[in-house]
Amino acid sequence: MAEIGPNTRLRVSPYYDATVKDGVTAFSPYNRMLMPVSYGDPDAEYERLMNAASQWDVAVQRQVEVRGPDAVRLVQIVSVRDLSSISVGQGMYVPMCDHRGVLINDPVVLKLAEKHFWLSIADNSVLMWVRAIASERGLRVDINEPDVSPMAVQGPKAEDVVAAIFGDWVRKIRFFWFVDAEIDGIPLKLARSGYSTQGGFEFYLMDGSRGVDLWNIVREAGRPWG
């Protein structure tokens, strides 16, 4: 397989080396990163997702961090959903439209503090878009892409896998809410959310240098559930 070198136009995730070791066979470009999309046996992957648990590198789901005096106002401006009831520690699914009303992204908004948010985005240049909106409105905010890389565990046994890592307290996390967590000194935010309807969790890794460590912890914890 030809090597694709990381650069500013096409980056690899903190989990890249681990996914290669585990036999990834195909990637897809997403948010200028490489997203693993197959490990060579789609039937087995489907079976794990539907009946057990499946581990996904979704670091391509980048975060747009918005913080500052006008953060609440800006996040509401770019959202078509009323965010007045969102609480600290809660996420909400939020479609985003341009000035014509055309859908351009559908992130999950996570409220970290009263004036501090992450937009956990799909595939689009939302960082530049949100900066442009803030500039045209003259809003007092800082907007950046933090060192945050999600990993998901999805499927009906995902809760058992995550509880094996952190303890049974994770079973009490409500859908689309998140908490601060740590394992082996690895800082993260743990959310009950994800792309599948089978249920699951997302690990928002907050130290990219520990990606392979976190991947291996989750991988080993999931062995009893296939």
Backbone torsions as a table, in degrees:
resi	resn	phi	psi	omega
1	MET	NA	131.9	179.4
2	ALA	-66.8	144.0	-179.4
3	GLU	-83.9	138.1	174.6
4	ILE	-113.9	112.5	-176.3
5	GLY	-77.4	139.8	176.7
6	PRO	-66.9	141.4	177.1
7	ASN	-156.7	-177.0	-176.2
8	THR	-70.9	-14.7	-179.7
9	ARG	-96.7	-22.8	-179.6
10	LEU	-150.6	100.0	-174.2
11	ARG	-101.1	163.1	171.9
12	VAL	-106.8	159.4	-176.7
13	SER	-86.6	167.3	175.0
14	PRO	-62.8	-16.3	-179.1
15	TYR	-97.4	2.4	-171.2
16	TYR	-54.4	-52.6	-177.0
17	ASP	-60.3	-37.1	179.3
18	ALA	-68.1	-39.5	179.9
19	THR	-67.7	-37.1	176.6
20	VAL	-63.8	-44.0	178.6
21	LYS	-62.0	-33.4	-179.3
22	ASP	-86.2	7.0	169.0
23	GLY	94.4	25.4	177.6
24	VAL	-56.6	138.3	-177.5
25	THR	-115.2	-13.2	-178.6
26	ALA	-152.2	141.3	174.1
27	PHE	-121.5	158.9	171.8
28	SER	-131.2	137.9	176.4
29	PRO	-70.0	136.6	-175.7
30	TYR	-157.5	122.6	-176.9
31	ASN	50.8	41.1	178.9
32	ARG	59.9	31.2	176.2
33	MET	-133.8	168.4	175.6
34	LEU	-97.1	120.9	178.9
35	MET	-107.0	121.6	176.1
36	PRO	-63.0	130.5	-179.1
37	VAL	-123.4	-6.3	177.7
38	SER	-160.2	145.7	172.7
39	TYR	-116.1	20.0	170.6
40	GLY	97.2	-11.4	-178.0
41	ASP	-139.2	82.1	-176.0
42	PRO	-61.0	-31.0	178.6
43	ASP	-65.0	-41.2	178.3
44	ALA	-67.3	-38.8	178.8
45	GLU	-64.8	-40.9	177.4
46	TYR	-62.8	-42.0	179.9
47	GLU	-62.6	-43.4	178.5
48	ARG	-62.7	-43.7	-178.2
49	LEU	-65.7	-40.4	-175.4
50	MET	-79.9	-31.8	-170.6
51	ASN	-125.8	-8.6	-177.7
52	ALA	-138.7	-112.4	178.7
53	ALA	-150.5	145.9	-178.0
54	SER	-131.6	135.4	-177.9
55	GLN	-102.4	128.5	-174.6
56	TRP	-126.2	137.5	168.1
57	ASP	-86.7	104.4	178.0
58	VAL	-119.0	35.9	177.2
59	ALA	-62.2	-18.9	176.8
60	VAL	-64.5	-17.4	177.1
61	GLN	-77.7	77.2	-172.5
62	ARG	-71.2	158.9	178.9
63	GLN	-105.0	134.4	169.1
64	VAL	-104.9	111.8	-175.9
65	GLU	-89.9	128.1	178.8
66	VAL	-124.2	120.6	178.6
67	ARG	-147.6	151.9	-179.5
68	GLY	134.7	178.0	-175.3
69	PRO	-56.7	-34.0	-177.3
70	ASP	-105.3	20.1	-177.0
71	ALA	-61.5	-43.4	-179.1
72	VAL	-60.4	-45.3	-178.9
73	ARG	-63.0	-44.6	-177.8
74	LEU	-65.4	-46.0	-179.2
75	VAL	-61.4	-36.0	177.0
76	GLN	-69.8	-37.3	179.8
77	ILE	-60.7	-41.9	-176.1
78	VAL	-84.5	-2.3	-179.6
79	SER	-107.7	141.9	174.7
80	VAL	-91.2	-0.8	-179.4
81	ARG	-104.7	143.6	177.1
82	ASP	-69.5	117.6	-178.0
83	LEU	-104.5	13.4	-175.1
84	SER	-65.1	-21.5	-177.6
85	SER	-100.0	0.0	-176.7
86	ILE	-68.8	137.6	-177.7
87	SER	-107.4	159.1	172.5
88	VAL	-60.1	130.9	-177.1
89	GLY	92.2	6.2	-178.0
90	GLN	-116.6	146.2	172.0
91	GLY	-114.0	153.2	175.3
92	MET	-138.1	138.8	174.1
93	TYR	-74.9	127.1	-169.4
94	VAL	-136.9	107.4	169.4
95	PRO	-65.0	145.0	176.7
96	MET	-123.2	134.3	-179.7
97	CYS	-121.7	156.7	175.1
98	ASP	-85.4	-170.6	-175.8
99	HIS	-66.6	-17.0	178.3
100	ARG	-90.9	-5.9	-175.9
101	GLY	86.7	15.5	179.6
102	VAL	-89.8	132.0	-179.4
103	LEU	-63.9	127.9	178.9
104	ILE	-119.2	-16.6	178.6
105	ASN	-169.8	161.9	178.4
106	ASP	-141.8	71.8	-177.7
107	PRO	-78.2	171.2	163.3
108	VAL	-98.3	126.4	175.3
109	VAL	-90.0	124.8	176.4
110	LEU	-111.8	127.7	179.7
111	LYS	-96.1	109.6	-177.3
112	LEU	-88.6	-32.0	178.3
113	ALA	-157.1	178.3	-174.0
114	GLU	-60.0	-32.0	-179.6
115	LYS	-128.2	40.1	-175.1
116	HIS	-148.0	119.6	-176.2
117	PHE	-134.8	154.7	163.6
118	TRP	-115.9	138.5	166.9
119	LEU	-103.9	110.8	-177.7
120	SER	-90.7	99.5	-159.3
121	ILE	-95.1	158.6	167.7
122	ALA	-86.2	-162.0	-169.7
123	ASP	-83.5	97.2	176.1
124	ASN	-176.9	164.6	-177.0
125	SER	-86.6	63.9	-176.2
126	VAL	-70.0	-31.1	178.9
127	LEU	-56.2	-48.2	-179.5
128	MET	-69.3	-36.9	179.7
129	TRP	-63.1	-47.7	-178.3
130	VAL	-66.7	-37.9	175.6
131	ARG	-62.1	-38.9	179.9
132	ALA	-66.1	-42.9	179.2
133	ILE	-63.2	-43.6	179.1
134	ALA	-61.2	-40.1	-179.0
135	SER	-68.1	-43.3	-177.9
136	GLU	-68.3	-24.0	178.5
137	ARG	-95.7	-6.4	-179.5
138	GLY	65.9	38.4	-175.0
139	LEU	-87.6	148.2	-179.2
140	ARG	-92.5	90.6	-177.9
141	VAL	-146.7	155.0	168.4
142	ASP	-108.6	131.8	-175.9
143	ILE	-128.7	120.9	-176.1
144	ASN	-146.4	168.6	169.0
145	GLU	-104.0	107.7	-177.8
146	PRO	-78.1	168.8	175.6
147	ASP	-78.3	78.4	-178.2
148	VAL	-136.6	125.9	-175.2
149	SER	-134.8	107.0	-178.6
150	PRO	-71.1	148.2	168.6
151	MET	-134.0	142.2	-175.0
152	ALA	-117.6	148.1	166.7
153	VAL	-123.9	114.5	-174.1
154	GLN	-122.8	154.4	179.3
155	GLY	122.7	164.8	-176.1
156	PRO	-63.7	-20.8	178.3
157	LYS	-100.3	6.5	-177.4
158	ALA	-60.0	-40.5	-179.8
159	GLU	-61.7	-38.8	178.1
160	ASP	-64.2	-40.6	179.7
161	VAL	-63.6	-47.6	-177.3
162	VAL	-67.8	-36.7	176.9
163	ALA	-65.6	-32.5	177.7
164	ALA	-65.8	-26.5	179.6
165	ILE	-83.7	-49.0	-170.5
166	PHE	-106.2	-26.4	-175.5
167	GLY	120.6	166.8	-174.8
168	ASP	-68.1	-12.1	179.4
169	TRP	-61.0	-23.4	-178.3
170	VAL	-67.3	-21.3	-179.9
171	ARG	-66.1	-16.3	-177.9
172	LYS	-91.7	-6.2	178.1
173	ILE	-67.3	128.0	-178.2
174	ARG	-79.1	157.8	-178.6
175	PHE	-59.1	127.0	180.0
176	PHE	71.8	17.4	171.1
177	TRP	-107.2	163.3	-178.0
178	PHE	-144.5	159.7	-179.0
179	VAL	-138.9	158.1	171.4
180	ASP	-73.8	140.1	179.5
181	ALA	-148.5	167.4	178.7
182	GLU	-154.7	141.8	175.7
183	ILE	-142.1	126.1	-177.3
184	ASP	51.3	39.5	179.6
185	GLY	75.4	8.6	-179.5
186	ILE	-92.8	115.6	-178.7
187	PRO	-81.6	137.1	178.7
188	LEU	-159.0	169.0	169.1
189	LYS	-115.1	132.9	-176.1
190	LEU	-108.1	120.5	-175.8
191	ALA	-120.3	142.3	171.0
192	ARG	-90.6	95.2	-177.3
193	SER	-167.0	-176.3	178.3
194	GLY	147.4	178.3	-174.8
195	TYR	-84.2	-15.0	-172.6
196	SER	-104.1	155.2	177.9
197	THR	-86.6	-1.3	179.6
198	GLN	-79.2	-7.8	-179.4
199	GLY	93.6	152.9	178.3
200	GLY	166.4	-170.2	-176.2
201	PHE	-134.8	156.9	171.9
202	GLU	-123.9	133.7	177.5
203	PHE	-100.1	112.7	177.2
204	TYR	-90.6	88.2	-179.9
205	LEU	-63.4	130.3	-175.7
206	MET	-112.4	17.7	175.2
207	ASP	-148.3	98.2	-174.6
208	GLY	-59.7	-22.0	180.0
209	SER	-71.6	-11.5	-177.1
210	ARG	-108.1	18.4	-176.4
211	GLY	-60.6	-48.4	-178.9
212	VAL	-64.8	-37.8	178.2
213	ASP	-60.7	-47.2	-179.4
214	LEU	-65.2	-42.4	178.9
215	TRP	-56.3	-46.5	-176.9
216	ASN	-68.3	-35.5	176.6
217	ILE	-61.1	-47.5	-178.8
218	VAL	-67.8	-40.7	179.8
219	ARG	-58.7	-46.5	-179.0
220	GLU	-68.6	-37.9	179.0
221	ALA	-64.1	-28.7	-177.0
222	GLY	-84.1	-8.8	-176.3
223	ARG	-54.9	-45.4	-178.7
224	PRO	-61.0	-19.2	179.8
225	TRP	-107.7	17.3	174.9
226	GLY	75.9	NA	NA
